[in-house]
């Protein structure tokens, strides 16, 4: 900052990432809303390395299922909506890392093998 209290060209503030949460029940339109936001911001056709906006889905943070849980899931008896189905600690740490400007790798959850890729 110079003596007039104004920022000099070389002292631009660093833009910090921020998060926008979109929530709702199953099949309530969350993905549609997020896709529309990406479209309106002109990010849906940008190479993912050049994007300034991305979608991080809670689905990426499902816990890896035990053999017993997998058996229930195959029968449609596992509750993927229960809070315990998610690795909340891992998800929160990933979001904190994003806010801190760190590079993160968000896993992809495989609903066939019930594991993270």
C-alpha positions in Angstrom: 0.0 0.0 0.0 1.4 3.4 -0.9 1.2 6.6 1.3 -2.2 7.5 -0.1 -3.6 4.2 1.3 -4.2 2.8 -2.2 -2.9 -0.6 -3.4 -0.1 -0.4 -5.9 -0.2 -2.5 -9.1 2.2 -5.0 -7.6 0.2 -5.4 -4.4 -3.0 -6.8 -5.8 -4.9 -8.8 -3.2 -4.8 -12.6 -3.8 -8.2 -13.9 -4.6 -9.2 -16.6 -2.1 -11.4 -19.5 -3.3 -14.8 -19.7 -1.8 -17.5 -22.3 -1.7 -21.2 -22.3 -2.5 -23.2 -25.1 -1.0 -26.2 -26.5 -2.8 -28.3 -28.9 -0.8 -31.6 -30.8 -1.2 -33.1 -34.2 -1.2 -32.5 -37.0 -3.6 -33.5 -36.0 -7.2 -34.4 -32.5 -6.1 -32.4 -30.8 -8.9 -29.0 -30.0 -7.2 -27.0 -31.3 -10.2 -29.2 -29.3 -12.6 -28.7 -26.1 -10.6 -24.9 -26.6 -10.4 -24.8 -27.3 -14.2 -26.7 -24.1 -14.8 -24.3 -22.1 -12.6 -21.4 -23.6 -14.5 -23.1 -22.7 -17.8 -23.9 -19.1 -16.8 -20.3 -18.6 -15.6 -19.0 -19.9 -18.9 -17.2 -22.7 -17.3 -18.9 -25.8 -18.7 -17.0 -25.8 -22.0 -13.6 -24.8 -20.5 -10.9 -27.4 -20.2 -10.9 -28.6 -16.6 -7.3 -27.4 -16.2 -8.4 -23.9 -17.0 -11.6 -23.7 -15.0 -12.1 -21.3 -12.3 -15.2 -23.0 -11.0 -15.8 -26.7 -10.3 -18.4 -28.9 -8.8 -17.5 -31.1 -5.8 -20.2 -33.6 -5.1 -20.8 -35.1 -1.7 -21.1 -38.5 -3.6 -17.3 -38.4 -4.0 -17.0 -38.9 -0.2 -19.0 -42.0 0.4 -17.1 -44.4 2.7 -15.7 -47.6 1.2 -18.1 -50.3 2.2 -17.3 -53.3 4.2 -18.2 -56.7 2.7 -21.4 -56.8 4.9 -22.4 -53.3 3.8 -21.7 -54.2 0.1 -24.1 -57.2 0.4 -26.8 -54.9 1.8 -26.1 -52.3 -1.0 -26.5 -55.0 -3.7 -29.9 -55.9 -2.2 -30.9 -52.2 -2.0 -30.9 -52.3 1.8 -28.0 -49.9 2.4 -28.9 -46.3 3.3 -26.6 -44.1 1.2 -28.5 -41.1 2.6 -27.5 -41.7 6.2 -24.8 -39.3 7.5 -22.6 -42.3 8.5 -22.4 -43.3 4.8 -20.0 -40.3 4.2 -16.4 -39.8 5.2 -17.2 -36.3 6.6 -13.8 -35.8 8.0 -12.1 -36.4 4.6 -14.7 -34.2 2.9 -14.3 -31.3 5.3 -10.5 -31.5 5.1 -10.7 -31.4 1.3 -13.0 -28.4 1.4 -10.6 -26.6 3.8 -7.7 -27.4 1.5 -9.6 -25.8 -1.4 -10.3 -22.7 0.6 -6.6 -22.5 1.5 -5.7 -22.6 -2.2 -4.2 -26.1 -2.1 -4.4 -28.5 -5.0 -6.7 -31.4 -4.1 -7.7 -34.7 -5.7 -11.4 -35.4 -5.3 -12.1 -39.1 -5.5 -14.7 -40.6 -7.8 -17.0 -43.1 -6.0 -17.7 -46.2 -8.0 -21.3 -47.4 -7.2 -20.6 -50.8 -8.8 -17.6 -51.7 -6.6 -18.6 -49.4 -3.8 -15.0 -48.0 -3.6 -13.2 -44.7 -4.3 -11.2 -44.4 -7.5 
